[in-house]
Amino acid sequence: MNILLFGKGGQVGWELQRSLSVLGTVTALDFDSTDHCGDFANPAGVADTVRALRPDVIVNAAAHTAVDKAESEPDLARALNAATPGAIAHEAAKLGAWMVHYSTDYVFDGSGDRPWIETDTPAPLSVYGRTKLEGEQLVAQSGAKHLILRTSWVYAARGGNFAKTMLRLAQERERLTVIDDQWGAPTGADLLADVTAHALRHLQQRPQDAGLYHCVASGETNWNQYAKYVLAQAQKASIATKIVAKEVTPVPTSAFPTPAVRPRNSRLDTRKLQSTFGLKLPHWQQGVARMLAEIL
């Protein structure tokens, strides 16, 4: 199996290089690759890359994920999140190749408190959410065999993440203020990558299971509880002596105004994914604890 991976330098792309390597030969590209175009600001160039390499599977881990910045550069966000994935899917359809694409809880408006299911009506609140939804739609409408995984609150040991920010601030301030009215499940890039590889193996035997799925770790939390969990783990580790924060104060979303509106309810129901692919997704604390053990 020849696999073409876009976005190799991101958190998910980095983990995919590992998980996909057991399935076949992986050609991994990023926006600055020189051998072939992997720059999603250039849809035609990326389409040329697909035509030249003729992969069996295309995995797209590239995206415009700077949620607030997207509000001021909607054209670029649309190119990266919608137009180029659509161009890739069009080429995949002509090749008969599979396409894996990642999307987000931001396609929903964040209302209510029950986990969103795949058939709920999207109503994005931001440029990021709208462009990611359009990307989903273009992939689904292309005629390509596809797997779309919606996820949320992605983190990895590599690169920046919420936990690292909390650990840094906890060494600088005695009191942290963290939002407590946005709910979701922190999901490791390694988990997403492993689910992707498992699903691709499954789809080789059962192509009729293609389509859209929600993929997040089990359980739920809010950012305030997440921060408290991170600091509790740090108190057990060697970093404990450096922690000066004594309090993690809950505040509403309105305390931190941002250019892009965040959904309050980012819970995603994963029963379809787990039943179709025979998976049991681990609790979010399990993945976060493992990540913290690596960085502390």
ABEGO torsion letter per residue (X at the ends): XBBBBBGAABAAAAAAAAAAAAAEBBBBBBAABAABBABAABAAAAAAAAAAAGBABBBBABBBABAAAAAABAAAAAAAAAAAAAAAAAAAAAAGBBBBBBBBAAABAGBEABBBBAABBBBBABAAAAAAAAAAAAAAAAGBBBBBBBBBGBBBABEBBAAAAAAAAAAABABBBBBAABBBBBBBAAAAAAAAAAAAAAAAABAAABEBBBBBBBEBBBAAAAAAAAAAAAAABAAAAABABABBBBBBAAABBBABBBBABABBBAAAAAAAAGBBBBBAAAAAAAAAAAAX
